[in-house]
Amino acid sequence: MLLVFQIVATFLVSVAFGLALAHALEKPGKMRLNEETYLAVQTIYYPGFTIGGGSEPLAIVTMLVLLLLTPTGTPAFWLTLTAILSMSAMQLVFWVMTQPVNRYWLRSQQLKGLATKFFSADMKLRPAEVEGEPKDWKVMRDRWEFSHFLRTTLSAVALLSLLIAIAM
């Protein structure tokens, strides 16, 4: 049973890391885009990344079960706990830094399927009504890009911690 949770947790954390890394690696090219092109490119991500983003909470839950199956006080226990805390911090960065910008980018988009449900809460807000968000698109861009650098770093810590814990 332990092996199953180790494999599933590793897969889910790997998906989360892969999605975050993809965003981080695009930054150099995207920073050269003008506002119109950047905004057009931004909206292409949401259908697929919304589905893949489900790996993050699933990874946390799976690793919590894995933590319960790991002997307390062992290095593997502490490394698994580090992975859980890193993935939890990744979620915090998403909800505090990334998601408000996502809502801003998508304010005038017609979404379908899961993306509609996920982003619908604030979709009718005009840009000036998005609480606490600046109107300058470059500030929003930089915030979004930096949040993905943080998320990539946190998910890398989670993945490495989990892999080392499993190797032990």
ChimeraX commands (.cxc) that place a marker at each C-alpha (Angstrom):
marker #1 position 0.00,0.00,0.00 radius 0.5
marker #1 position 2.87,2.36,0.82 radius 0.5
marker #1 position 4.37,1.85,-2.65 radius 0.5
marker #1 position 1.07,2.75,-4.33 radius 0.5
marker #1 position 0.85,6.04,-2.45 radius 0.5
marker #1 position 4.50,6.79,-3.18 radius 0.5
marker #1 position 3.96,6.26,-6.91 radius 0.5
marker #1 position 0.70,8.22,-7.05 radius 0.5
marker #1 position 2.12,11.10,-4.99 radius 0.5
marker #1 position 5.24,11.26,-7.16 radius 0.5
marker #1 position 3.15,11.31,-10.33 radius 0.5
marker #1 position 0.84,14.08,-9.03 radius 0.5
marker #1 position 3.70,16.25,-7.78 radius 0.5
marker #1 position 5.49,15.70,-11.10 radius 0.5
marker #1 position 2.45,16.94,-13.02 radius 0.5
marker #1 position 2.24,20.04,-10.80 radius 0.5
marker #1 position 5.96,20.68,-11.25 radius 0.5
marker #1 position 5.74,20.19,-15.01 radius 0.5
marker #1 position 2.91,22.70,-15.40 radius 0.5
marker #1 position 4.65,25.29,-13.22 radius 0.5
marker #1 position 7.96,24.76,-15.01 radius 0.5
marker #1 position 6.28,25.19,-18.39 radius 0.5
marker #1 position 5.03,28.62,-17.34 radius 0.5
marker #1 position 8.41,29.62,-15.94 radius 0.5
marker #1 position 10.27,28.56,-19.08 radius 0.5
marker #1 position 8.04,30.66,-21.34 radius 0.5
marker #1 position 8.80,33.87,-19.49 radius 0.5
marker #1 position 11.81,35.04,-21.56 radius 0.5
marker #1 position 9.82,34.82,-24.79 radius 0.5
marker #1 position 6.62,36.25,-23.37 radius 0.5
marker #1 position 8.41,39.28,-21.92 radius 0.5
marker #1 position 9.06,40.44,-25.50 radius 0.5
marker #1 position 5.35,40.54,-26.37 radius 0.5
marker #1 position 3.29,43.70,-26.55 radius 0.5
marker #1 position 0.11,43.99,-24.48 radius 0.5
marker #1 position -2.32,42.77,-27.16 radius 0.5
marker #1 position -0.24,39.71,-28.03 radius 0.5
marker #1 position 0.54,38.87,-24.41 radius 0.5
marker #1 position -3.12,38.99,-23.44 radius 0.5
marker #1 position -4.09,36.86,-26.43 radius 0.5
marker #1 position -1.45,34.26,-25.55 radius 0.5
marker #1 position -2.40,34.23,-21.85 radius 0.5
marker #1 position -5.92,32.99,-22.45 radius 0.5
marker #1 position -4.87,29.87,-24.37 radius 0.5
marker #1 position -3.60,28.17,-21.22 radius 0.5
marker #1 position -6.71,28.00,-19.11 radius 0.5
marker #1 position -8.56,24.96,-20.51 radius 0.5
marker #1 position -5.66,22.51,-20.15 radius 0.5
marker #1 position -3.95,24.04,-17.14 radius 0.5
marker #1 position -7.26,24.14,-15.24 radius 0.5
marker #1 position -7.55,20.37,-15.62 radius 0.5
marker #1 position -3.88,19.73,-14.81 radius 0.5
marker #1 position -4.08,22.04,-11.80 radius 0.5
marker #1 position -6.19,19.40,-10.09 radius 0.5
marker #1 position -2.94,17.52,-9.48 radius 0.5
marker #1 position -1.97,20.00,-6.75 radius 0.5
marker #1 position -4.73,19.37,-4.18 radius 0.5
marker #1 position -4.73,15.66,-5.06 radius 0.5
marker #1 position -0.97,15.54,-4.43 radius 0.5
marker #1 position -1.41,17.15,-1.02 radius 0.5
marker #1 position -4.12,14.67,-0.01 radius 0.5
marker #1 position -2.11,11.71,-1.31 radius 0.5
marker #1 position 1.01,12.85,0.52 radius 0.5
marker #1 position -0.98,13.29,3.74 radius 0.5
marker #1 position -1.97,9.63,3.50 radius 0.5
marker #1 position 1.65,8.78,2.68 radius 0.5
marker #1 position 2.77,10.73,5.75 radius 0.5
marker #1 position 0.40,8.69,7.93 radius 0.5
marker #1 position 1.96,5.51,6.54 radius 0.5
marker #1 position 5.52,6.72,7.19 radius 0.5
marker #1 position 7.12,6.08,10.60 radius 0.5
marker #1 position 7.21,9.34,12.58 radius 0.5
marker #1 position 10.52,10.94,13.34 radius 0.5
marker #1 position 12.33,9.31,10.43 radius 0.5
marker #1 position 14.07,11.34,7.72 radius 0.5
marker #1 position 11.45,10.06,5.25 radius 0.5
marker #1 position 8.70,11.45,7.50 radius 0.5
marker #1 position 10.29,14.92,7.65 radius 0.5
marker #1 position 11.01,14.97,3.92 radius 0.5
marker #1 position 7.42,13.97,3.15 radius 0.5
marker #1 position 6.21,16.70,5.49 radius 0.5
marker #1 position 8.48,19.17,3.67 radius 0.5
marker #1 position 6.92,18.08,0.37 radius 0.5
marker #1 position 3.41,18.62,1.76 radius 0.5
marker #1 position 4.29,22.05,3.11 radius 0.5
marker #1 position 5.90,23.02,-0.22 radius 0.5
marker #1 position 2.84,21.94,-2.20 radius 0.5
marker #1 position 0.59,23.76,0.28 radius 0.5
marker #1 position 2.68,26.91,-0.15 radius 0.5
marker #1 position 2.37,26.44,-3.92 radius 0.5
marker #1 position -1.42,26.48,-3.53 radius 0.5
marker #1 position -1.21,29.59,-1.34 radius 0.5
marker #1 position 0.82,31.42,-3.99 radius 0.5
marker #1 position -1.76,30.41,-6.58 radius 0.5
marker #1 position -4.78,31.70,-4.64 radius 0.5
marker #1 position -3.09,34.89,-3.36 radius 0.5
marker #1 position -0.95,35.94,-6.34 radius 0.5
marker #1 position -1.88,34.03,-9.48 radius 0.5
marker #1 position -5.65,33.60,-9.36 radius 0.5
marker #1 position -6.51,37.31,-8.97 radius 0.5
marker #1 position -4.46,38.01,-12.12 radius 0.5
marker #1 position -6.12,35.07,-13.91 radius 0.5
marker #1 position -9.51,36.61,-13.17 radius 0.5
marker #1 position -8.24,39.94,-14.48 radius 0.5
marker #1 position -6.95,38.39,-17.74 radius 0.5
marker #1 position -10.19,36.46,-18.25 radius 0.5
marker #1 position -12.64,39.24,-17.41 radius 0.5
marker #1 position -13.91,39.49,-21.01 radius 0.5
marker #1 position -13.44,35.88,-22.16 radius 0.5
marker #1 position -16.23,33.41,-22.88 radius 0.5
marker #1 position -15.08,30.26,-21.11 radius 0.5
marker #1 position -16.45,26.74,-21.44 radius 0.5
marker #1 position -16.56,23.61,-19.34 radius 0.5
marker #1 position -14.54,23.31,-16.16 radius 0.5
marker #1 position -12.85,26.67,-16.71 radius 0.5
marker #1 position -16.24,28.41,-16.56 radius 0.5
marker #1 position -16.94,26.94,-13.13 radius 0.5
marker #1 position -13.44,27.60,-11.83 radius 0.5
marker #1 position -13.22,31.23,-12.94 radius 0.5
marker #1 position -16.90,32.24,-12.88 radius 0.5
marker #1 position -16.99,33.79,-9.40 radius 0.5
marker #1 position -15.54,37.13,-10.52 radius 0.5
marker #1 position -15.96,37.02,-14.30 radius 0.5
marker #1 position -18.50,39.86,-14.43 radius 0.5
marker #1 position -16.25,42.33,-12.65 radius 0.5
marker #1 position -14.83,45.19,-14.66 radius 0.5
marker #1 position -11.04,45.67,-14.32 radius 0.5
marker #1 position -11.42,48.66,-11.97 radius 0.5
marker #1 position -13.56,46.55,-9.67 radius 0.5
marker #1 position -11.04,43.74,-9.24 radius 0.5
marker #1 position -10.16,44.32,-5.62 radius 0.5
marker #1 position -6.65,45.55,-5.02 radius 0.5
marker #1 position -5.45,44.94,-8.57 radius 0.5
marker #1 position -3.52,47.59,-10.48 radius 0.5
marker #1 position -4.70,48.58,-13.95 radius 0.5
marker #1 position -1.25,48.51,-15.56 radius 0.5
marker #1 position -0.99,45.32,-17.61 radius 0.5
marker #1 position 2.79,45.14,-17.12 radius 0.5
marker #1 position 2.38,45.09,-13.34 radius 0.5
marker #1 position -0.19,42.30,-13.73 radius 0.5
marker #1 position 2.11,40.44,-16.14 radius 0.5
marker #1 position 5.09,40.71,-13.80 radius 0.5
marker #1 position 3.02,39.52,-10.85 radius 0.5
marker #1 position 1.72,36.53,-12.82 radius 0.5
marker #1 position 5.17,35.60,-14.11 radius 0.5
marker #1 position 6.81,35.95,-10.67 radius 0.5
marker #1 position 4.08,33.85,-9.07 radius 0.5
marker #1 position 4.93,31.05,-11.48 radius 0.5
marker #1 position 8.62,31.32,-10.65 radius 0.5
marker #1 position 7.68,30.87,-6.98 radius 0.5
marker #1 position 5.34,27.99,-7.81 radius 0.5
marker #1 position 8.06,26.28,-9.86 radius 0.5
marker #1 position 10.54,26.59,-6.99 radius 0.5
marker #1 position 8.06,25.27,-4.42 radius 0.5
marker #1 position 7.01,22.34,-6.58 radius 0.5
marker #1 position 10.67,21.47,-7.26 radius 0.5
marker #1 position 11.31,21.40,-3.50 radius 0.5
marker #1 position 8.25,19.17,-3.06 radius 0.5
marker #1 position 9.30,16.79,-5.82 radius 0.5
marker #1 position 12.91,16.50,-4.66 radius 0.5
marker #1 position 11.87,16.05,-1.02 radius 0.5
marker #1 position 9.40,13.35,-1.98 radius 0.5
marker #1 position 11.88,11.51,-4.21 radius 0.5
marker #1 position 14.57,11.55,-1.52 radius 0.5
marker #1 position 12.04,10.35,1.09 radius 0.5
marker #1 position 11.04,7.47,-1.16 radius 0.5
marker #1 position 14.66,6.58,-1.95 radius 0.5
marker #1 position 15.38,6.27,1.76 radius 0.5
marker link #1:1,2 radius 0.2
marker link #1:2,3 radius 0.2
marker link #1:3,4 radius 0.2
marker link #1:4,5 radius 0.2
marker link #1:5,6 radius 0.2
marker link #1:6,7 radius 0.2
marker link #1:7,8 radius 0.2
marker link #1:8,9 radius 0.2
marker link #1:9,10 radius 0.2
marker link #1:10,11 radius 0.2
marker link #1:11,12 radius 0.2
marker link #1:12,13 radius 0.2
marker link #1:13,14 radius 0.2
marker link #1:14,15 radius 0.2
marker link #1:15,16 radius 0.2
marker link #1:16,17 radius 0.2
marker link #1:17,18 radius 0.2
marker link #1:18,19 radius 0.2
marker link #1:19,20 radius 0.2
marker link #1:20,21 radius 0.2
marker link #1:21,22 radius 0.2
marker link #1:22,23 radius 0.2
marker link #1:23,24 radius 0.2
marker link #1:24,25 radius 0.2
marker link #1:25,26 radius 0.2
marker link #1:26,27 radius 0.2
marker link #1:27,28 radius 0.2
marker link #1:28,29 radius 0.2
marker link #1:29,30 radius 0.2
marker link #1:30,31 radius 0.2
marker link #1:31,32 radius 0.2
marker link #1:32,33 radius 0.2
marker link #1:33,34 radius 0.2
marker link #1:34,35 radius 0.2
marker link #1:35,36 radius 0.2
marker link #1:36,37 radius 0.2
marker link #1:37,38 radius 0.2
marker link #1:38,39 radius 0.2
marker link #1:39,40 radius 0.2
marker link #1:40,41 radius 0.2
marker link #1:41,42 radius 0.2
marker link #1:42,43 radius 0.2
marker link #1:43,44 radius 0.2
marker link #1:44,45 radius 0.2
marker link #1:45,46 radius 0.2
marker link #1:46,47 radius 0.2
marker link #1:47,48 radius 0.2
marker link #1:48,49 radius 0.2
marker link #1:49,50 radius 0.2
marker link #1:50,51 radius 0.2
marker link #1:51,52 radius 0.2
marker link #1:52,53 radius 0.2
marker link #1:53,54 radius 0.2
marker link #1:54,55 radius 0.2
marker link #1:55,56 radius 0.2
marker link #1:56,57 radius 0.2
marker link #1:57,58 radius 0.2
marker link #1:58,59 radius 0.2
marker link #1:59,60 radius 0.2
marker link #1:60,61 radius 0.2
marker link #1:61,62 radius 0.2
marker link #1:62,63 radius 0.2
marker link #1:63,64 radius 0.2
marker link #1:64,65 radius 0.2
marker link #1:65,66 radius 0.2
marker link #1:66,67 radius 0.2
marker link #1:67,68 radius 0.2
marker link #1:68,69 radius 0.2
marker link #1:69,70 radius 0.2
marker link #1:70,71 radius 0.2
marker link #1:71,72 radius 0.2
marker link #1:72,73 radius 0.2
marker link #1:73,74 radius 0.2
marker link #1:74,75 radius 0.2
marker link #1:75,76 radius 0.2
marker link #1:76,77 radius 0.2
marker link #1:77,78 radius 0.2
marker link #1:78,79 radius 0.2
marker link #1:79,80 radius 0.2
marker link #1:80,81 radius 0.2
marker link #1:81,82 radius 0.2
marker link #1:82,83 radius 0.2
marker link #1:83,84 radius 0.2
marker link #1:84,85 radius 0.2
marker link #1:85,86 radius 0.2
marker link #1:86,87 radius 0.2
marker link #1:87,88 radius 0.2
marker link #1:88,89 radius 0.2
marker link #1:89,90 radius 0.2
marker link #1:90,91 radius 0.2
marker link #1:91,92 radius 0.2
marker link #1:92,93 radius 0.2
marker link #1:93,94 radius 0.2
marker link #1:94,95 radius 0.2
marker link #1:95,96 radius 0.2
marker link #1:96,97 radius 0.2
marker link #1:97,98 radius 0.2
marker link #1:98,99 radius 0.2
marker link #1:99,100 radius 0.2
marker link #1:100,101 radius 0.2
marker link #1:101,102 radius 0.2
marker link #1:102,103 radius 0.2
marker link #1:103,104 radius 0.2
marker link #1:104,105 radius 0.2
marker link #1:105,106 radius 0.2
marker link #1:106,107 radius 0.2
marker link #1:107,108 radius 0.2
marker link #1:108,109 radius 0.2
marker link #1:109,110 radius 0.2
marker link #1:110,111 radius 0.2
marker link #1:111,112 radius 0.2
marker link #1:112,113 radius 0.2
marker link #1:113,114 radius 0.2
marker link #1:114,115 radius 0.2
marker link #1:115,116 radius 0.2
marker link #1:116,117 radius 0.2
marker link #1:117,118 radius 0.2
marker link #1:118,119 radius 0.2
marker link #1:119,120 radius 0.2
marker link #1:120,121 radius 0.2
marker link #1:121,122 radius 0.2
marker link #1:122,123 radius 0.2
marker link #1:123,124 radius 0.2
marker link #1:124,125 radius 0.2
marker link #1:125,126 radius 0.2
marker link #1:126,127 radius 0.2
marker link #1:127,128 radius 0.2
marker link #1:128,129 radius 0.2
marker link #1:129,130 radius 0.2
marker link #1:130,131 radius 0.2
marker link #1:131,132 radius 0.2
marker link #1:132,133 radius 0.2
marker link #1:133,134 radius 0.2
marker link #1:134,135 radius 0.2
marker link #1:135,136 radius 0.2
marker link #1:136,137 radius 0.2
marker link #1:137,138 radius 0.2
marker link #1:138,139 radius 0.2
marker link #1:139,140 radius 0.2
marker link #1:140,141 radius 0.2
marker link #1:141,142 radius 0.2
marker link #1:142,143 radius 0.2
marker link #1:143,144 radius 0.2
marker link #1:144,145 radius 0.2
marker link #1:145,146 radius 0.2
marker link #1:146,147 radius 0.2
marker link #1:147,148 radius 0.2
marker link #1:148,149 radius 0.2
marker link #1:149,150 radius 0.2
marker link #1:150,151 radius 0.2
marker link #1:151,152 radius 0.2
marker link #1:152,153 radius 0.2
marker link #1:153,154 radius 0.2
marker link #1:154,155 radius 0.2
marker link #1:155,156 radius 0.2
marker link #1:156,157 radius 0.2
marker link #1:157,158 radius 0.2
marker link #1:158,159 radius 0.2
marker link #1:159,160 radius 0.2
marker link #1:160,161 radius 0.2
marker link #1:161,162 radius 0.2
marker link #1:162,163 radius 0.2
marker link #1:163,164 radius 0.2
marker link #1:164,165 radius 0.2
marker link #1:165,166 radius 0.2
marker link #1:166,167 radius 0.2
marker link #1:167,168 radius 0.2
view
